[in-house]
């Protein structure tokens, strides 16, 4: 079954909705420039409300590795997702000091970006159009990807089903596509999850 990640959750009501829908992952954004930014102090009670079967992912951009590790060790998050210029040594250090999985995100503009992603030492890769802009990239570039990946960027309840059916990604990651006026929309969350599960079965 295609994995589902609902990203950018910030409110208790978002978590309660996620608990009902049972995605595989939710995301807390710790990048300060994001409009979905949460502090560790805000994320901790949200994680406490989260169904233990759902993994919490922390999203970071060029954050100090020790700060990321502290959130992993404390249990506020279960794995880290890196969206900055983190290199192989950063990924290796984070995994070595925490033992937790790492997802590395890559902005896809051409075949060279796919090659870089496939060489990442991270546990999983995420292929995206940009930084939360809500726009898809050219999915035809993914036809030859050899390792499991999360598909992100411009996904909605309207296009995620065909994308899953055609590309068979390891998982899908959505944020703006389940929002109305910048706020998570429970009905859009529900429709997105249903669309993935309809097309994402083995």
Secondary structure as the mmCIF struct_conf table of DSSP 4:
data_model
#
loop_
_struct_conf.conf_type_id
_struct_conf.id
_struct_conf.beg_label_comp_id
_struct_conf.beg_label_asym_id
_struct_conf.beg_label_seq_id
_struct_conf.end_label_comp_id
_struct_conf.end_label_asym_id
_struct_conf.end_label_seq_id
STRN STRN1 UNK A 3 UNK A 7
BEND BEND1 UNK A 11 UNK A 11
HELX_RH_AL_P HELX_RH_AL_P1 UNK A 12 UNK A 21
TURN_TY1_P TURN_TY1_P1 UNK A 22 UNK A 22
BEND BEND2 UNK A 24 UNK A 24
STRN STRN2 UNK A 25 UNK A 29
TURN_TY1_P TURN_TY1_P2 UNK A 32 UNK A 33
BEND BEND3 UNK A 34 UNK A 34
TURN_TY1_P TURN_TY1_P3 UNK A 35 UNK A 36
STRN STRN3 UNK A 37 UNK A 37
HELX_RH_AL_P HELX_RH_AL_P2 UNK A 40 UNK A 49
BEND BEND4 UNK A 50 UNK A 50
TURN_TY1_P TURN_TY1_P4 UNK A 52 UNK A 53
BEND BEND5 UNK A 54 UNK A 54
STRN STRN4 UNK A 55 UNK A 60
BEND BEND6 UNK A 61 UNK A 62
HELX_RH_AL_P HELX_RH_AL_P3 UNK A 65 UNK A 74
TURN_TY1_P TURN_TY1_P5 UNK A 75 UNK A 75
BEND BEND7 UNK A 76 UNK A 76
BEND BEND8 UNK A 78 UNK A 78
STRN STRN5 UNK A 79 UNK A 82
BEND BEND9 UNK A 84 UNK A 85
HELX_RH_AL_P HELX_RH_AL_P4 UNK A 88 UNK A 98
STRN STRN6 UNK A 102 UNK A 107
BEND BEND10 UNK A 109 UNK A 110
HELX_RH_AL_P HELX_RH_AL_P5 UNK A 111 UNK A 118
TURN_TY1_P TURN_TY1_P6 UNK A 119 UNK A 119
BEND BEND11 UNK A 122 UNK A 123
STRN STRN7 UNK A 124 UNK A 128
BEND BEND12 UNK A 129 UNK A 132
HELX_RH_3T_P HELX_RH_3T_P1 UNK A 139 UNK A 142
TURN_TY1_P TURN_TY1_P7 UNK A 143 UNK A 144
BEND BEND13 UNK A 147 UNK A 147
STRN STRN8 UNK A 149 UNK A 152
BEND BEND14 UNK A 153 UNK A 154
TURN_TY1_P TURN_TY1_P8 UNK A 157 UNK A 159
HELX_RH_AL_P HELX_RH_AL_P6 UNK A 160 UNK A 167
BEND BEND15 UNK A 170 UNK A 170
STRN STRN9 UNK A 171 UNK A 174
BEND BEND16 UNK A 175 UNK A 175
HELX_RH_3T_P HELX_RH_3T_P2 UNK A 176 UNK A 178
STRN STRN10 UNK A 179 UNK A 180
TURN_TY1_P TURN_TY1_P9 UNK A 181 UNK A 182
STRN STRN11 UNK A 183 UNK A 184
HELX_RH_AL_P HELX_RH_AL_P7 UNK A 186 UNK A 199
#
